[in-house]
Amino acid sequence: MDYEEVKNQLLANPKVREEYEDPPLSAVMAQLVVERRKKLSMTQKQLADKMATSQSQVWRIESGHFNPTAKTLTKLERALHFSFGDHFRHLLRVPQGPPRKQLEEWRDSGKLVI
C-alpha cells in the first residue's frame, strides 16, 4: 500500500478528515515557526539562543506540544522577525455591515448573549 492509498483510507474517517483539514492552532503555529526558522537558515539551538531559552523548549514549540505565554510568543516573533498577528489577522475579521444588523445576527446565532 503506498502513501496515497493510506492517506485516502485514513481520510475516509470523518474525524480524521476534520483534523487534517482544520488542524489545531498549536499545529499551525508549530508549522509556521519551523518554516520561518528554516527560511532564516537557523537551527533550533540558534533560535533558542535568540529567545534566551533552551533548545528543548524550541523543540516543544515546533512539535506543537506547547501552550505559549504572551512572553514566549513575543520572544518568538522578535527572534524570527515575524508577526503571528499579521499572519492570523484574516481569521479575526468581522464581516462588514451595519453594526446593529451584525449584533442581531450574533444574538440570534447565540454568539452574543444580552
Helices and strands as residue ranges (DSSP letters): H 3-11, H 14-21, H 25-39, H 44-51, H 55-63, H 70-80, H 84-92, H 99-109
